[in-house]
Amino acid sequence: MTFAAHIHRGAVPIGDLRVGAGPAVLIGGAAHTAPDARWISLREHHGRRDAGDAVREARAAFAGPLLVEPFSAGDLPAVQAAADGLVIGGEWMQDFGLVRAVARLGLPVVVRRGPGATLEEWLAIVDYCVAEGNDEVVLCEGGSRTHTLDLTLMREARERSGRPVLAWLGDDAGLAGAAVAAGADGLMLAPECGRDAVAAAREAVTLVGAILREESPETVVAARRAIDRVDAALATLLERRAALAGTIQRLKPVGGFAGRDMDRERRLVAAMAERAPTLGEPGLAPIMNAVIEAGLRLAEERDR
Ligand SMILES: O=C(O)C(=O)C[C@]1(C(=O)O)C=C[C@@H](O)C=C1
């Protein structure tokens, strides 16, 4: 068993962002797409001096938390001066000298799983960071050359290490909902990923997160943000429900208020009460009455 398996750590702060508490975070995407945090890679600078310019440029372009993936240890002074955290690229995972030097900066570290790396090998990098006195480690699954995303492994890594986990999505937010449902604490997008992909990932964080992600907000602001996500999910479902209720009115021999079926309404409230035991039937009945009547009114107006 690795050292990492013994520790249970909560959220990791990256700048003013807390990864692992609250909603899943969005890391990546161009500055104008307003992600929760941005990241850049210095790979293509191959350790040249212009890597420092790239870090400063990224810092100037985005006020939020900034992560940087270094190419080599030579990049680290520039990174330390301007970034809020570092990314260890999958291909760099076995470069223990670099891993140690990165960890020693004391900034939070995102460790991406290297191509083909096992869970043990991946978690061992956490131990290297901890051994250097850096406990602020986040794991990121996916993004290797074959672009596979192993959500089973991501879940296992979260459970075994007790650390926040990210899912790498690259430019395609298609698996954002699946990753959030699988327990990702954040989604990592390509650095210059566009507005549509960031918006789609945000939508998954909001809707899937509202239904499936456990949260215990401790401030009014955080609790209001959580309520906003739940309301977004409710609004989406109410709109969908109204459309379905409209379909039923067209299909029933007698639709609208005239064809109201109070027995069906009582049964659906009773079924809902099983999922909402705190509200129970007395709490749900007036809510559903309003929802159903709104649907019926809409259907009658439309058919007029
Ligand atoms: O199930 C029906 O018969 C509907 O018309 C749908 C619906 C609803 O919105 O759920 C609306 C009115 C009825 O009284 C019962 C249920």
The ligand as an SDF file (V2000), in Angstrom:
LIG
                    3D

 16 16  0  0  0  0  0  0  0  0999 V2000
  -51.2990   12.0650  -17.0310 O   0  0  0  0  0  0  0  0  0  0  0  0
  -52.1850   12.7570  -17.5190 C   0  0  0  0  0  0  0  0  0  0  0  0
  -53.3140   12.3200  -17.8030 O   0  0  0  0  0  0  0  0  0  0  0  0
  -51.9600   14.1750  -17.7660 C   0  0  0  0  0  0  0  0  0  0  0  0
  -52.7640   14.8650  -18.3390 O   0  0  0  0  0  0  0  0  0  0  0  0
  -50.6830   14.7890  -17.2590 C   0  0  0  0  0  0  0  0  0  0  0  0
  -50.8970   15.4330  -15.9000 C   0  0  0  0  0  0  0  0  0  0  0  0
  -49.4790   15.9060  -15.4590 C   0  0  0  0  0  0  0  0  0  0  0  0
  -49.1170   17.0590  -15.7570 O   0  0  0  0  0  0  0  0  0  0  0  0
  -48.7430   15.0860  -14.9160 O   0  0  0  0  0  0  0  0  0  0  0  0
  -51.8020   16.5820  -16.0500 C   0  0  0  0  0  0  0  0  0  0  0  0
  -53.1170   16.5120  -15.6880 C   0  0  0  0  0  0  0  0  0  0  0  0
  -53.6980   15.3410  -15.0820 C   0  0  0  0  0  0  0  0  0  0  0  0
  -54.6280   15.6580  -14.0870 O   0  0  0  0  0  0  0  0  0  0  0  0
  -52.7050   14.3850  -14.5990 C   0  0  0  0  0  0  0  0  0  0  0  0
  -51.3940   14.4450  -14.9480 C   0  0  0  0  0  0  0  0  0  0  0  0
  1  2  2  0
  2  3  1  0
  2  4  1  0
  4  5  2  0
  4  6  1  0
  6  7  1  0
  7  8  1  0
  7 11  1  0
  7 16  1  0
  8  9  2  0
  8 10  1  0
 11 12  2  0
 12 13  1  0
 13 14  1  0
 13 15  1  0
 15 16  2  0
M  END
$$$$
